[in-house]
Amino acid sequence: MRTATASICTIGDEILIGQITDTNSAHISRALNSLGIKVTRMTSIGDDHADIINSLTEELNRNDIVIVTGGLGPTKDDITKKALADLSGSSSYKTDERQLEIIHRILSARGLDVLDINLAQASVPETCDVIPNRLGTAPIMVFRFPEDRFGHPATLYSLPGVPFEALGALDDIMHDIRQHYYTADIYHKTVMTFGIAESALSKMLDEWEDSLPADMHLAYLPNPLTGVRLRLSIYGGSRSDEEERIGKEMVRLKDILGDALYSEEDDTLERSIGRKLAEAGKTVSAAESCTGGLISSLFTSIPGSSEYYLGSVTSYANSVKTGVLGVPSEIIEANGAVSGECVAAMAEGVRRLTGSDYSVATSGIAGPGGGSETKPVGLVWIGISSQMGTETHRLVFKGDRKRNIERFASNALNLLRLKIEKEINN
């Protein structure tokens, strides 16, 4: 028996013009994937009645399941419900009393009057089933189409576009899908790498990848802040068998990757570093110039990071480098702020200031201006310090300001990781 396929659609001009970013589709895709349901397409549709009907008809022809988000608000520009009524052949509406009760409760708790347009949200086409939306006023509508409509039984789920509400409905939707469709085991194993570009990594793994069994699939997922995520997947079969088979391939993979591998789970550099520091009872601090506090932000985004992260100095101005971190002014005069000598002094200064076991420092030229022939835009110097000594690294990247800053920060974290691993393991 084959597993179902699915499509995810967002509705709203605000997505197409870039006014808001679609975050719902990724979460929905992960939820479907956990059931072994393959997502074949993600599409965005504007607020046009005919476009909505035509696009959803095409998706229902292609897939067993279509999940739609957006266009269910109380205002006139929210037209999804009318389009779905026409698509499903409904000429009349019904009031869902469960959603009506939720609407009264939510608006009352907010101290708001219950208006006619709010009550209208509990009115749904006669052709749909309803899953109550416990977190908002627009219900989840479920349209079930017989085989003769699209050549196969098909189901359309219509969710609110508000991420908090859409994600809150996923458990109920996945439960409904399990009741109506065959789902299969699927197993993913993810490892995180840093320091090798995607193209070079692919060449390095070419022979290993070619030797994989036919039902195993490797995906490369690069990110400037986390490196290249490698995901090995098997669809179908027994989960215990899948884990064992992928485990054997992972042994071979780890031997090839060496210290480019920093985690055997879906992870980030800052989280991986944090675990190592916490396990060893060590601490870290940062002195940032060109990264402007990004390293600090990454560390403090992790709950419990105060156990090992002591703080930072954002020393953008030279006066802060000298006055707070204690960088000798003659170092900057002789070598400039973007130099190995300067970041070494910055790293040692912040470690001395905070009393941390490790420290990381950055100074560079993010652009778009400020570069020269000897110090081009994209140049960064990184200093890493501990009681075992201080080391500096010169790296050059080519990107816009935002991308350069991200690469400065992530490479600084990776160099910190390598020093910590080397010293803790020894």
Secondary structure in CASP SS format (residue, H / E / C, confidence):
PFRMAT SS
TARGET T0000
AUTHOR 0000-0000-0000
METHOD secondary structure of the structure
MODEL  1
M C 1.00
R C 1.00
T C 1.00
A C 1.00
T E 1.00
A E 1.00
S E 1.00
I E 1.00
C E 1.00
T E 1.00
I E 1.00
G C 1.00
D H 1.00
E H 1.00
I H 1.00
L H 1.00
I C 1.00
G C 1.00
Q C 1.00
I C 1.00
T C 1.00
D C 1.00
T C 1.00
N H 1.00
S H 1.00
A H 1.00
H H 1.00
I H 1.00
S H 1.00
R H 1.00
A H 1.00
L H 1.00
N H 1.00
S H 1.00
L C 1.00
G C 1.00
I C 1.00
K E 1.00
V E 1.00
T E 1.00
R E 1.00
M E 1.00
T E 1.00
S E 1.00
I E 1.00
G C 1.00
D C 1.00
D C 1.00
H H 1.00
A H 1.00
D H 1.00
I H 1.00
I H 1.00
N H 1.00
S H 1.00
L H 1.00
T H 1.00
E H 1.00
E H 1.00
L H 1.00
N H 1.00
R H 1.00
N C 1.00
D C 1.00
I E 1.00
V E 1.00
I E 1.00
V E 1.00
T E 1.00
G C 1.00
G C 1.00
L C 1.00
G C 1.00
P C 1.00
T C 1.00
K C 1.00
D C 1.00
D C 1.00
I C 1.00
T H 1.00
K H 1.00
K H 1.00
A H 1.00
L H 1.00
A H 1.00
D H 1.00
L H 1.00
S H 1.00
G C 1.00
S C 1.00
S C 1.00
S C 1.00
Y E 1.00
K E 1.00
T E 1.00
D C 1.00
E H 1.00
R H 1.00
Q H 1.00
L H 1.00
E H 1.00
I H 1.00
I H 1.00
H H 1.00
R H 1.00
I H 1.00
L H 1.00
S H 1.00
A H 1.00
R C 1.00
G C 1.00
L C 1.00
D C 1.00
V C 1.00
L C 1.00
D H 1.00
I H 1.00
N H 1.00
L H 1.00
A H 1.00
Q H 1.00
A H 1.00
S E 1.00
V E 1.00
P E 1.00
E C 1.00
T C 1.00
C E 1.00
D E 1.00
V E 1.00
I E 1.00
P C 1.00
N C 1.00
R C 1.00
L C 1.00
G C 1.00
T C 1.00
A C 1.00
P C 1.00
I E 1.00
M E 1.00
V E 1.00
F E 1.00
R E 1.00
F E 1.00
P C 1.00
E H 1.00
D H 1.00
R H 1.00
F H 1.00
G C 1.00
H C 1.00
P C 1.00
A E 1.00
T E 1.00
L E 1.00
Y E 1.00
S E 1.00
L E 1.00
P C 1.00
G C 1.00
V C 1.00
P H 1.00
F H 1.00
E H 1.00
A H 1.00
L H 1.00
G H 1.00
A C 1.00
L H 1.00
D H 1.00
D H 1.00
I H 1.00
M H 1.00
H H 1.00
D H 1.00
I H 1.00
R H 1.00
Q H 1.00
H H 1.00
Y C 1.00
Y C 1.00
T C 1.00
A C 1.00
D C 1.00
I E 1.00
Y E 1.00
H E 1.00
K E 1.00
T E 1.00
V E 1.00
M E 1.00
T E 1.00
F C 1.00
G C 1.00
I C 1.00
A C 1.00
E H 1.00
S H 1.00
A H 1.00
L H 1.00
S H 1.00
K H 1.00
M H 1.00
L C 1.00
D H 1.00
E H 1.00
W H 1.00
E H 1.00
D H 1.00
S C 1.00
L C 1.00
P C 1.00
A C 1.00
D C 1.00
M E 1.00
H E 1.00
L E 1.00
A E 1.00
Y E 1.00
L E 1.00
P E 1.00
N E 1.00
P C 1.00
L C 1.00
T C 1.00
G E 1.00
V E 1.00
R E 1.00
L E 1.00
R E 1.00
L E 1.00
S E 1.00
I E 1.00
Y E 1.00
G C 1.00
G C 1.00
S C 1.00
R H 1.00
S H 1.00
D H 1.00
E H 1.00
E H 1.00
E H 1.00
R H 1.00
I H 1.00
G H 1.00
K H 1.00
E H 1.00
M H 1.00
V H 1.00
R H 1.00
L H 1.00
K H 1.00
D H 1.00
I H 1.00
L H 1.00
G H 1.00
D H 1.00
A H 1.00
L E 1.00
Y E 1.00
S E 1.00
E C 1.00
E C 1.00
D C 1.00
D C 1.00
T C 1.00
L H 1.00
E H 1.00
R H 1.00
S H 1.00
I H 1.00
G H 1.00
R H 1.00
K H 1.00
L H 1.00
A H 1.00
E H 1.00
A H 1.00
G C 1.00
K C 1.00
T C 1.00
V E 1.00
S E 1.00
A E 1.00
A E 1.00
E E 1.00
S C 1.00
C C 1.00
T C 1.00
G C 1.00
G C 1.00
L H 1.00
I H 1.00
S H 1.00
S H 1.00
L H 1.00
F H 1.00
T H 1.00
S C 1.00
I C 1.00
P C 1.00
G C 1.00
S H 1.00
S H 1.00
E H 1.00
Y C 1.00
Y E 1.00
L E 1.00
G E 1.00
S E 1.00
V E 1.00
T E 1.00
S C 1.00
Y C 1.00
A C 1.00
N H 1.00
S H 1.00
V H 1.00
K H 1.00
T H 1.00
G H 1.00
V C 1.00
L C 1.00
G C 1.00
V C 1.00
P C 1.00
S H 1.00
E H 1.00
I H 1.00
I H 1.00
E H 1.00
A H 1.00
N H 1.00
G C 1.00
A C 1.00
V C 1.00
S C 1.00
G H 1.00
E H 1.00
C H 1.00
V H 1.00
A H 1.00
A H 1.00
M H 1.00
A H 1.00
E H 1.00
G H 1.00
V H 1.00
R H 1.00
R H 1.00
L H 1.00
T H 1.00
G C 1.00
S C 1.00
D C 1.00
Y E 1.00
S E 1.00
V E 1.00
A E 1.00
T E 1.00
S E 1.00
G E 1.00
I C 1.00
A C 1.00
G C 1.00
P C 1.00
G C 1.00
G C 1.00
G C 1.00
S C 1.00
E C 1.00
T C 1.00
K C 1.00
P C 1.00
V C 1.00
G C 1.00
L E 1.00
V E 1.00
W E 1.00
I E 1.00
G E 1.00
I E 1.00
S E 1.00
S E 1.00
Q C 1.00
M C 1.00
G E 1.00
T E 1.00
E E 1.00
T E 1.00
H E 1.00
R E 1.00
L E 1.00
V E 1.00
F C 1.00
K C 1.00
G C 1.00
D C 1.00
R H 1.00
K H 1.00
R H 1.00
N H 1.00
I H 1.00
E H 1.00
R H 1.00
F H 1.00
A H 1.00
S H 1.00
N H 1.00
A H 1.00
L H 1.00
N H 1.00
L H 1.00
L H 1.00
R H 1.00
L H 1.00
K H 1.00
I H 1.00
E H 1.00
K H 1.00
E H 1.00
I H 1.00
N H 1.00
N C 1.00
END
